[in-house]
Every structure is written in C-alpha cells, then in structure tokens.
Amino acid sequence: MYWWGSKERADRTLQVNKLYQNTYTGVAIDGETLAWGDYWPRLATQTAGRNAPDVIQMDYRYIAEYARRGALLPLDPHVGKGLDLKDFPPSVVDSGKVDGKIYGISLGGNTSSTIYDKDAFAAVGLPPPNLDTDWKAFAKLMAEFTKAAKRPGYFGSQDGGGLEPIFEGWLRTRGQELYTPDNKLGFGEKDIEEWFAYWADMRASGGCVTPELQALDKQNVENNMLTLGKAAIGFAHSNQLVAFQSLNKSKLAMTSYPTGGPGAKPGQYIKPSMLFSLSARTKEVDEAVRVLNFFVNDVTAGKILGVERGVPASSPVLKGIAESLDDLGRAMADYIAAMNSRVGPLPQTPPGGAGEIQVLLRRVNEQIGFDRLKVADGAKLFVSEASRILARG
C-alpha cells in the first residue's frame, strides 16, 4: 500500500492496516508514504518499472492518466463480489470512473479551503475571511493583516499563484474550467495573465509571502507557510485541517476560497479527497479488493480514520463515526455541510498531462515572483507549454 500525506495520516493508516491484519490473519500489509511532491515521480517510476504497489492512493487529477495507460485495475467485476458500494451515492461512485469504468473508490469527500490562524487574526483585531469574502476584499485584508502584525517575515497569506486548485476555483467563478471536454485549455492568455497579475500585486502590497519563502513550500502540510509560521493563511483541502492543527500551536479554523462576488458562479465543488485504486499488475487481486473494501466500509476502521481523508461516503460509516468525532472532525463535517449549497458540479476528469501542468503553473508563478519573467510573458509561456503538454496527451 502506497499513499501520500502527513504523519497524522500515516499513523491512522497503519492503525487500520494493523486492525485488518488482526481481522484477517495470514496477510501482511507493507505500507509506505511520501510527501505529495515526491509521491507522483516515485509512482510514475514504479509504474514504468512494472512494480507498482497493489493498493495505490490516487488523486482525481491523475486517475484518468493512470487508467488510460492501463496501470489501474477496473473494479466493476468486483462490485457486489468483495467490494460493497450499495451505501455510496451514485455521484461518489461516478467520481472514480474513467470512460465508464470504475478505477478508484473515494476515501472521503472534501472541498478546497482557506485554513487560517484564528489566534493571529484576533491578536491584530481584524476579522478573518469568511464564506462571502471575494477576491478583491481578500487582497485588501491580507495587506492590512501584514501591516497590523508588524512581524518581519510574517505575512497575511501564502502565495497561491502557483496552486492549481485555487486557480481552478478562481476560473470557475468566471464561468470557465481548467479543461474543455475535448481536453484543451478552458481559458486563454488573458485569463492566466490576470491570475498571475493578482498575485504579483499581492506580493507588491505585502499581502502574501515573498518568493524566497514560498519556494520553501513543497506542497505538503509540514512545509506550508502557515505551518512554518510565515503566514496566517494557507490553502488546502478541507480534510487536511486535522494534519494542520496537529502541527500548529495556534487555534486554526477554515473557510472557503474567496468568491467571485455577487452573481458569480460557485468556484468550488465537492470531490473525492483521494481514492484507493489497485494496480493492474497486482497478483493479489482478491486480497487487495478486500483491503480496499475494509477501508471504506468497516465502521471500526472508519472511527480510526475519522475525517482526515475527508467525510466518509458510506452512510453507515458516517453515522457510526459521528459520535466519535472530535471538535476538528465536527468542524470539517460542518464545513462540508455549509458548502453543499455553495458548490458547483464536479468537473470532468483531468486529461493526461494535467499533473505536469500543475508543476508548470507553480514554476511559472515562481519565475514571475523572482522577476525572471514579466506577467504577460509568463502567461504566454504557460499557455504555450500547457497546450503542448495536452497535445502530446
């Protein structure tokens, strides 16, 4: 079994693996975890070498790419025969489908979030962002926070210009998507130029961290600007609140991404926080299916996992863990409930190359931040390179 995530996730996962081994004797689960940024290159290498792990934690961004390369096992033949999905909403099952076949099972539902240091905002006497804060108000608030904090090297927000999820949310408020149904970019140079310009202005106002600081962020909880004490705000998935709080002494809370303002479309959506998929080359198909089923349907396993990977899709599991949720777990469940009426539909499964484009966005934003590229030139480069990646498939 192979997954990405924090130590909090690793501890919970290993506990469930131990529970499984005590329940079904004669089998051992060899678990391994890496940070997000290291995970995907390692999985790509393993897949190319035909030695991928049996059970693979999969992201919605990558599932189509791996499924279409023949790297993942179709799970449809196992539904009702070792894999029980009767208590899963059809939309959740569909989120793991590629070209009509099931290649992944959701480990929990989540949506994007703005995680903030509640104590820091109280200390400077400013209100934190909320569900109705729009992009313009957010930029103004972040600049005001940095000035009010009066702490050298401490800023309102991390630099979100290189983060695809928040860029996607911004696009969706404008009625656009990352990709079109025929797997082309769903936006143009003008759009990405406005996006890069927004964050360039944030850096200029002091509202977000400097490029030197943001470069320390390896896109995991441990290196996020919030955890490193460089910013009062970090952007993450809602299920990551547990991991963030475990590494931060201050009281944390969360709200949505900034909105597009009155009349704008919803920027966010409820998605599988991550999925479990099986390697197409596994020699332990039945056992791997049973492990997957155990993670998503066993109530005792659900109590151990909590909502760290998102709100469980199985209604009996969610009901079974409700009383055992701590304050953080309830905060996450309440956030999902509050967002249910504020989200749009799940976008299409990203095309092949989407993962590479995520890296490209971060790289170009970083080059603009370090004054190696002008905003307009960065936008032109991004669209050109991203289009080339998509054309290559």
C-alpha positions in Angstrom: 0.0 0.0 0.0 1.3 3.4 -1.0 -0.1 6.8 0.0 0.9 10.5 0.3 0.2 12.6 3.4 1.3 13.8 6.8 2.4 11.8 9.8 -1.2 12.1 11.1 -2.4 10.2 8.1 0.3 7.6 8.3 -0.4 6.9 11.9 -4.1 6.4 11.2 -3.5 4.3 8.1 -1.0 2.0 9.9 -3.6 1.5 12.7 -6.2 0.4 10.2 -3.7 -1.9 8.5 -3.0 -3.5 11.9 -6.7 -3.9 12.5 -7.1 -5.6 9.1 -4.2 -7.9 9.8 -5.8 -8.9 13.2 -9.1 -9.4 11.5 -7.8 -11.4 8.6 -4.9 -13.5 9.7 -2.2 -14.7 7.3 -1.7 -11.5 5.4 0.7 -8.6 6.0 0.3 -5.1 4.5 3.5 -3.3 3.7 2.7 0.4 3.9 4.8 3.3 2.6 4.1 7.0 2.5 5.8 10.1 0.9 5.1 13.8 0.7 2.9 14.9 -2.3 5.7 16.3 -4.3 7.8 13.2 -4.1 4.9 10.7 -4.4 4.0 11.2 -8.0 7.5 10.9 -9.5 8.0 7.8 -7.4 4.7 6.2 -8.5 5.5 7.0 -12.2 8.8 5.3 -11.9 7.3 2.3 -10.2 4.5 2.0 -12.8 7.0 2.3 -15.7 9.1 -0.4 -14.0 6.0 -2.6 -13.6 6.4 -2.8 -9.8 3.7 -0.5 -8.6 2.2 -1.4 -5.2 -1.0 -3.4 -5.0 -3.1 -0.6 -3.3 -2.5 2.9 -4.6 -3.8 6.1 -3.1 -4.9 8.0 -6.2 -5.9 11.6 -6.8 -8.8 12.8 -9.0 -6.3 14.8 -11.0 -4.3 11.8 -12.0 -6.8 8.9 -12.2 -7.7 9.3 -15.9 -4.0 9.4 -16.9 -3.1 6.2 -15.0 -6.3 4.4 -16.0 -5.9 5.1 -19.7 -2.3 3.9 -19.5 -3.5 0.6 -18.3 -1.9 1.0 -14.9 -5.0 0.6 -12.8 -7.4 -2.4 -12.4 -11.0 -1.9 -13.4 -13.1 -2.6 -10.3 -16.5 -3.2 -11.9 -16.2 -7.0 -11.8 -15.7 -6.9 -8.0 -18.7 -4.7 -7.1 -21.0 -6.9 -5.1 -18.3 -9.6 -5.0 -16.0 -8.4 -2.4 -16.5 -4.6 -3.0 -19.7 -3.2 -1.5 -20.8 0.1 -2.9 -24.5 -0.1 -2.1 -24.3 2.7 0.5 -22.3 5.0 -1.7 -24.2 7.8 -3.5 -24.0 7.3 -7.3 -22.2 10.6 -7.7 -19.4 9.4 -5.5 -19.1 6.1 -7.4 -19.0 8.1 -10.6 -16.1 10.2 -9.3 -13.9 7.2 -9.6 -14.9 6.3 -13.1 -12.9 6.8 -16.3 -14.5 6.1 -19.6 -17.4 4.4 -17.9 -15.4 2.0 -15.7 -14.6 2.2 -12.0 -10.9 2.7 -11.3 -11.0 4.2 -7.9 -13.1 4.3 -4.7 -13.4 7.6 -2.8 -11.9 7.6 0.7 -13.9 10.7 1.7 -15.4 13.8 0.3 -13.9 17.2 0.7 -13.6 20.6 -0.9 -10.9 23.2 -1.0 -10.5 25.6 1.9 -8.7 28.6 3.3 -7.2 27.5 6.6 -6.3 30.4 8.9 -4.7 31.1 12.3 -7.7 32.2 14.4 -5.5 33.5 17.2 -3.4 35.6 14.8 -6.4 37.4 13.4 -7.8 38.0 16.9 -4.4 39.4 18.0 -4.3 42.1 15.3 -8.0 42.9 15.7 -9.0 42.0 12.1 -11.8 39.7 11.1 -10.7 36.5 9.2 -12.0 35.9 5.7 -15.4 34.2 5.6 -17.7 32.4 3.1 -18.6 35.7 1.4 -15.2 37.3 1.1 -14.4 38.0 -2.5 -11.0 38.2 -4.2 -10.7 42.0 -4.0 -11.6 42.0 -0.4 -9.3 39.2 0.3 -6.3 41.0 -1.2 -7.1 44.1 0.8 -7.5 42.2 4.1 -4.2 40.3 3.6 -2.3 43.6 3.1 -3.9 45.1 6.2 -3.1 42.0 8.2 0.6 42.1 7.3 0.9 45.7 8.3 -1.0 45.2 11.5 1.0 42.1 12.5 4.3 44.2 12.5 6.4 41.0 12.4 9.3 40.9 9.9 9.0 37.8 7.6 5.3 37.2 8.6 2.5 37.8 6.1 -1.2 37.5 5.7 -1.3 34.7 3.1 0.9 32.2 1.4 1.4 32.9 -2.4 -1.4 30.9 -4.1 -0.5 31.9 -7.7 1.2 28.5 -8.3 -1.6 26.3 -6.9 -3.9 24.8 -9.4 -6.8 24.1 -7.1 -7.2 27.8 -6.2 -6.6 28.9 -9.8 -9.4 26.5 -10.8 -11.7 27.9 -8.2 -11.0 31.5 -9.5 -11.7 30.3 -13.1 -15.0 28.7 -12.2 -16.3 31.9 -10.5 -15.9 33.4 -14.0 -17.8 30.5 -15.7 -14.6 28.8 -17.0 -13.0 25.4 -16.4 -9.4 24.3 -16.5 -10.1 22.0 -19.4 -12.6 21.6 -22.2 -14.5 18.4 -23.0 -12.0 17.8 -25.8 -9.1 18.1 -23.5 -7.8 21.6 -24.3 -7.3 24.5 -22.0 -10.6 26.1 -20.9 -9.1 29.6 -20.6 -6.8 31.8 -22.5 -3.7 34.0 -22.1 -5.7 37.0 -20.8 -7.2 34.9 -18.0 -3.9 33.4 -16.7 -2.3 36.9 -17.1 -5.0 38.3 -14.8 -4.3 35.5 -12.3 -0.5 36.0 -12.3 -1.1 39.8 -12.0 -3.3 39.3 -9.0 -0.6 37.5 -7.1 2.1 39.9 -8.3 0.0 42.7 -6.8 -0.3 40.7 -3.6 3.5 40.3 -3.3 3.9 44.1 -4.0 1.4 45.0 -1.3 3.0 42.6 1.2 -0.3 40.7 1.4 1.4 37.3 0.7 4.8 35.8 1.4 7.9 36.6 -0.7 9.0 34.3 -3.5 12.0 33.2 -1.4 9.7 32.0 1.4 7.1 30.4 -0.9 9.9 28.4 -2.6 10.2 26.5 0.7 6.7 25.1 0.3 6.9 21.5 -1.1 3.1 21.3 -1.2 2.7 19.4 2.0 1.3 20.3 5.4 4.7 20.4 7.1 6.2 23.0 4.7 3.1 25.1 4.2 3.7 28.8 5.0 1.0 28.5 7.8 2.9 25.7 9.5 6.3 27.3 9.1 4.9 30.4 10.8 5.4 32.6 7.8 1.7 33.4 7.1 -1.6 33.5 8.8 -3.3 31.7 5.9 -2.7 28.6 3.9 -4.7 27.0 1.2 -5.5 23.3 1.4 -8.2 20.6 1.2 -10.7 20.6 4.0 -9.7 17.2 5.2 -6.2 18.5 5.9 -7.4 20.6 8.9 -6.6 17.7 11.2 -3.0 17.5 10.0 -2.5 21.3 10.1 -3.8 21.6 13.6 -1.5 18.7 14.8 1.5 20.8 13.6 0.3 24.3 14.7 0.1 25.5 18.3 -2.4 28.3 17.5 -6.1 27.6 17.1 -6.9 27.1 13.4 -10.2 27.4 11.6 -11.2 27.3 7.9 -13.5 28.9 5.4 -13.9 28.8 1.6 -11.7 30.2 -1.1 -12.5 33.8 -1.9 -15.6 34.1 -4.1 -16.3 36.0 -7.3 -18.7 38.3 -5.6 -22.4 38.8 -6.1 -23.8 37.0 -9.1 -20.6 35.0 -9.7 -20.8 31.2 -10.2 -19.6 28.8 -7.5 -15.8 28.3 -7.6 -15.7 25.1 -5.6 -17.1 21.6 -5.7 -17.2 18.6 -3.5 -14.7 16.0 -4.7 -13.2 12.8 -3.6 -10.3 13.9 -1.3 -8.4 10.9 -2.7 -9.3 7.4 -3.9 -7.9 3.9 -3.5 -7.1 2.2 -6.7 -5.5 -1.1 -7.4 -2.5 -1.8 -9.7 -3.5 -3.6 -12.9 -0.5 -5.9 -12.3 -1.4 -6.9 -8.7 -1.0 -10.6 -8.1 -3.2 -10.4 -5.1 -6.5 -9.1 -6.6 -8.9 -10.6 -4.2 -6.9 -9.6 -1.1 -6.4 -6.1 -2.5 -10.1 -5.7 -3.1 -10.8 -6.9 0.4 -8.4 -4.3 1.8 -10.0 -1.5 -0.2 -13.4 -2.6 0.9 -12.3 -2.7 4.6 -11.0 0.9 4.4 -14.3 2.3 3.1 -16.9 0.1 4.7 -15.7 -1.1 8.1 -17.1 1.1 10.9 -14.2 0.4 13.3 -11.7 1.3 10.6 -13.8 4.4 9.9 -13.5 5.5 13.5 -9.7 5.3 13.3 -9.6 7.2 10.0 -12.1 9.8 11.1 -12.4 12.5 8.6 -8.7 13.1 8.0 -9.1 11.8 4.4 -12.5 13.6 4.1 -16.1 12.9 5.1 -16.8 9.1 4.5 -19.0 8.3 1.5 -20.7 5.3 3.2 -23.7 6.4 5.1 -23.4 3.6 7.8 -19.7 4.5 8.3 -20.5 8.3 8.6 -23.3 7.5 11.1 -21.1 5.2 13.0 -18.3 7.7 13.5 -20.4 10.8 14.2 -20.3 10.4 17.9 -16.6 9.8 18.0 -15.7 12.9 16.0 -13.7 15.5 18.0 -14.0 19.3 17.6 -11.8 19.2 14.4 -13.8 16.4 12.9 -17.1 18.2 13.5 -15.7 21.4 12.1 -14.8 19.6 8.9 -18.2 17.9 8.7 -19.9 21.2 9.4 -17.8 23.0 6.7 -18.8 20.4 4.1 -22.5 20.8 5.1 -22.2 24.6 4.8 -20.6 24.3 1.4 -23.1 21.9 -0.1 -25.3 24.8 -1.2 -22.3 26.9 -2.4 -20.6 24.5 -4.8 -20.9 23.7 -8.5 -20.8 20.4 -10.3 -17.7 18.1 -10.3 -15.6 19.0 -13.3 -14.6 16.4 -15.8 -11.7 14.1 -15.0 -8.5 16.0 -15.9 -6.8 14.8 -19.1 -3.4 13.1 -19.5 -0.6 15.6 -18.7 -2.7 17.5 -16.0 -0.2 16.6 -13.3 2.6 18.1 -15.4 0.6 21.2 -15.9 0.3 21.6 -12.1 4.1 21.7 -11.9 4.2 24.2 -14.8 1.9 26.6 -13.1 4.0 26.6 -9.9 7.2 27.1 -11.9 5.9 30.0 -14.0 4.4 31.8 -11.0 7.7 31.3 -9.2 9.7 32.8 -12.1 7.4 35.8 -12.2 7.8 36.2 -8.4 11.6 36.2 -8.8 11.4 38.8 -11.7 12.7 36.3 -14.2 9.6 36.7 -16.3 7.1 39.6 -16.7 3.5 38.7 -16.0 2.5 38.9 -19.7 5.4 36.7 -20.8 4.7 34.2 -18.1 1.1 33.9 -19.2 2.2 33.4 -22.8 4.7 30.8 -21.8 2.2 28.9 -19.6 -0.4 28.7 -22.3 2.1 27.6 -24.9 3.7 24.9 -22.7 0.4 23.7 -21.3 -1.1 23.4 -24.8 1.9 21.4 -25.9 1.6 19.0 -23.0 -2.1 18.4 -23.7 -1.5 17.9 -27.5 1.1 15.3 -26.5 -1.5 13.5 -24.4 
